[in-house]
Amino acid sequence: MPFTHKHPVQSHHGTIEGKTEVANRTRIYTGLLDASYALDEHAAGRVPELSRLISGAITLDTLFRRRALDADLQDAALILERAARESQLYLDAAGKARAATLADKIRRLANNKVKGDP
């Protein structure tokens, strides 16, 4: 029989579960900021840094698989996945405006996540 704790493990900094939750929230927040950055760069006609593009794409994909994204943010996840695969998106004016709108929506989601909102 595996050893299990009946109570959360305490340290002088708080529970391990609490630290894990904060760390996960921080990772999601950072990944969402990377996603919004990548979309902002595409909206401006620039190529984003690959590491931040991939970070943002992975974060949105993770939330997509958890069914935690609405239709607009699912679209953003697919856009960043395509951008990571192709390394350059060629967007017309409407596409750039859409990318900017999605970047703003992702920033709002990031702010909600860091506050602990679902």
Sine and cosine of phi, psi and omega as CSV:
sin_phi,cos_phi,sin_psi,cos_psi,sin_omega,cos_omega
0.00,0.00,0.79,-0.61,-0.03,-1.00
-0.94,0.33,0.47,-0.88,0.03,-1.00
-0.97,0.25,0.78,-0.63,0.06,-1.00
-0.75,-0.67,0.50,-0.86,0.05,-1.00
-1.00,0.01,0.66,-0.76,0.08,-1.00
-0.99,0.14,-0.39,0.92,-0.03,-1.00
-0.80,-0.60,0.47,-0.88,0.04,-1.00
-0.83,0.57,0.62,-0.79,0.02,-1.00
-0.94,0.35,0.78,-0.62,-0.03,-1.00
-0.98,-0.22,0.58,-0.82,0.19,-0.98
-0.75,-0.66,0.03,-1.00,0.01,-1.00
-0.95,0.32,-0.12,0.99,0.03,-1.00
-0.97,-0.25,-0.01,1.00,-0.02,-1.00
0.86,-0.51,-0.16,-0.99,-0.04,-1.00
-0.98,0.21,0.46,-0.89,0.06,-1.00
-0.90,0.43,-0.65,0.76,0.02,-1.00
-0.87,0.49,-0.65,0.76,0.02,-1.00
-0.90,0.43,-0.65,0.76,0.03,-1.00
-0.91,0.41,-0.65,0.76,0.01,-1.00
-0.89,0.45,-0.68,0.74,0.02,-1.00
-0.88,0.47,-0.69,0.72,0.02,-1.00
-0.90,0.43,-0.68,0.74,0.01,-1.00
-0.89,0.46,-0.69,0.73,0.02,-1.00
-0.90,0.43,-0.67,0.74,0.02,-1.00
-0.89,0.46,-0.64,0.77,0.02,-1.00
-0.91,0.41,-0.68,0.73,0.03,-1.00
-0.89,0.46,-0.69,0.73,0.02,-1.00
-0.90,0.44,-0.70,0.72,0.01,-1.00
-0.85,0.52,-0.74,0.67,-0.01,-1.00
-0.89,0.45,-0.68,0.73,0.03,-1.00
-0.89,0.45,-0.61,0.79,0.04,-1.00
-0.92,0.38,-0.62,0.78,0.07,-1.00
-0.90,0.44,-0.61,0.79,0.06,-1.00
-0.90,0.43,-0.64,0.77,0.03,-1.00
-0.90,0.44,-0.70,0.71,-0.01,-1.00
-0.92,0.39,-0.61,0.79,0.07,-1.00
-0.86,0.51,-0.74,0.67,-0.04,-1.00
-0.88,0.48,-0.67,0.74,0.02,-1.00
-0.92,0.38,-0.63,0.78,0.07,-1.00
-0.86,0.51,-0.67,0.74,0.01,-1.00
-0.89,0.46,-0.70,0.71,0.03,-1.00
-0.90,0.44,-0.61,0.79,0.02,-1.00
-0.90,0.45,-0.52,0.85,0.01,-1.00
-1.00,0.03,0.00,1.00,0.01,-1.00
0.99,0.14,0.27,0.96,0.00,-1.00
-0.96,-0.28,0.27,-0.96,0.07,-1.00
-0.99,-0.12,0.85,-0.53,0.00,-1.00
-0.96,0.29,0.31,-0.95,0.10,-0.99
-0.87,0.50,0.72,-0.69,-0.08,-1.00
-0.87,0.50,-0.68,0.74,-0.05,-1.00
-0.88,0.47,-0.64,0.77,0.01,-1.00
-0.96,0.27,-0.57,0.82,0.08,-1.00
-0.87,0.49,-0.74,0.68,-0.01,-1.00
-0.91,0.40,-0.67,0.74,0.05,-1.00
-0.85,0.53,-0.73,0.68,0.01,-1.00
-0.90,0.43,-0.66,0.75,0.01,-1.00
-0.90,0.44,-0.68,0.74,0.01,-1.00
-0.91,0.42,-0.68,0.73,0.00,-1.00
-0.88,0.47,-0.75,0.67,0.01,-1.00
-0.90,0.43,-0.61,0.79,0.04,-1.00
-0.89,0.45,-0.66,0.75,0.02,-1.00
-0.88,0.47,-0.73,0.68,0.01,-1.00
-0.92,0.39,-0.58,0.81,0.06,-1.00
-0.87,0.50,-0.72,0.69,-0.01,-1.00
-0.93,0.38,-0.43,0.90,0.08,-1.00
-0.99,0.11,0.01,1.00,-0.05,-1.00
0.86,0.51,0.64,0.77,-0.05,-1.00
-0.96,-0.27,0.23,0.97,-0.04,-1.00
-0.85,-0.53,0.59,-0.80,0.12,-0.99
-0.98,0.18,0.00,-1.00,-0.09,-1.00
-0.86,0.50,-0.65,0.76,0.01,-1.00
-0.88,0.47,-0.70,0.71,-0.04,-1.00
-0.96,0.27,-0.44,0.90,0.14,-0.99
-0.90,0.43,-0.64,0.77,0.06,-1.00
-0.88,0.48,-0.68,0.73,0.03,-1.00
-0.88,0.48,-0.65,0.76,0.03,-1.00
-0.87,0.49,-0.68,0.74,0.00,-1.00
-0.93,0.36,-0.60,0.80,0.04,-1.00
-0.89,0.46,-0.72,0.69,-0.02,-1.00
-0.94,0.35,-0.55,0.83,0.07,-1.00
-0.89,0.46,-0.70,0.72,0.03,-1.00
-0.90,0.44,-0.66,0.75,0.01,-1.00
-0.89,0.46,-0.64,0.77,0.01,-1.00
-0.92,0.40,-0.59,0.81,0.01,-1.00
-0.95,0.31,-0.68,0.73,-0.13,-0.99
-0.99,-0.11,-0.24,0.97,0.02,-1.00
0.91,0.41,-0.17,0.99,0.06,-1.00
-0.49,-0.87,0.77,-0.64,0.11,-0.99
-0.96,-0.27,0.67,-0.74,0.07,-1.00
-0.95,-0.31,0.98,-0.19,-0.08,-1.00
-0.96,-0.28,0.66,-0.75,0.13,-0.99
-0.99,0.17,-0.07,-1.00,-0.05,-1.00
-0.86,0.50,-0.66,0.75,0.01,-1.00
-0.91,0.41,-0.64,0.77,0.03,-1.00
-0.90,0.43,-0.63,0.77,0.04,-1.00
-0.92,0.40,-0.65,0.76,0.03,-1.00
-0.90,0.43,-0.65,0.76,0.03,-1.00
-0.89,0.45,-0.69,0.73,0.02,-1.00
-0.87,0.49,-0.67,0.74,0.02,-1.00
-0.90,0.43,-0.66,0.75,0.03,-1.00
-0.90,0.44,-0.69,0.73,0.02,-1.00
-0.91,0.41,-0.61,0.80,0.03,-1.00
-0.88,0.48,-0.68,0.73,0.04,-1.00
-0.89,0.46,-0.67,0.74,-0.01,-1.00
-0.90,0.43,-0.62,0.79,0.03,-1.00
-0.92,0.39,-0.63,0.78,0.05,-1.00
-0.88,0.47,-0.64,0.77,0.05,-1.00
-0.89,0.45,-0.67,0.74,0.05,-1.00
-0.88,0.47,-0.67,0.74,0.02,-1.00
-0.86,0.50,-0.70,0.71,0.01,-1.00
-0.89,0.45,-0.61,0.80,0.06,-1.00
-0.92,0.39,-0.65,0.76,-0.01,-1.00
-0.91,0.42,-0.65,0.76,-0.03,-1.00
-0.93,0.37,-0.47,0.88,0.06,-1.00
-0.98,0.20,-0.20,0.98,0.00,-1.00
1.00,-0.08,0.13,0.99,0.06,-1.00
-0.95,0.30,0.46,-0.89,0.01,-1.00
-0.92,0.39,0.00,0.00,0.00,0.00
